[in-house]
Amino acid sequence: MALKATIFKATLNIADMDHHYYADHQLTLARHPSETDERMMIRLLAFVLNASDNLEFTKGLSTDDEPELWQKSLSDNIELWIELGLPDESRIRKACNRARQVILYTYGGRAVPLWWDKCRNKLTRFDNLTIINLPQAPIEALAGMAERGMNLQCSIQDGEISIGNEQTLVNITPEPLYPT
């Protein structure tokens, strides 16, 4: 019998001073059996960083031809494609050809520079690609905040993200890899 996804509910109060976006979002996340708390919370962080009324989670890990999150126009064109991790160059190339803008959030500590050295020459030719590295220590702390029901306060100012609940506050400063 196949394992089923675990359902998480998140209430996000987002105050993004950098983009003048202030909203509350009620989200339901399905965590695939092979997905870690860390990866699921990075998906949530990617939502916070790109929040809009049209941004939505996709089938993610279970589908090869969809990103983790996307935003589509009313005519069903992909405006924003968001990937996570250290994907193969061919997956990013496909995304850049399908979407107006692609954002990749890398994570994994010491593995990121090795991946970037390997893929840099192939990926820097895409004008619609942004790659942002998420530092390991705060991401681990963020993973510790994963609960089936989450109420999170999220603020973004001067490129720094603060995410907290009643017990914990995590500050994350993303590091741009491309363009720099």
Secondary structure, DSSP 8 states (H G I E B T S, - for coil): -----EEEEEEEEEEETTTTEEEEEEEEEEE-TT--HHHHHHHHHHHHHT--TTEEE--GGG-TTS-SEEEE-TTS-EEEEEEES---HHHHHHHHHHEEEEEEEE--TTHHHHHHHHHHHHHTT-TTEEEEE--HHHHHHHHTT--SEEEEEEEEETTEEEEE-SS-EEEE--EEEE--
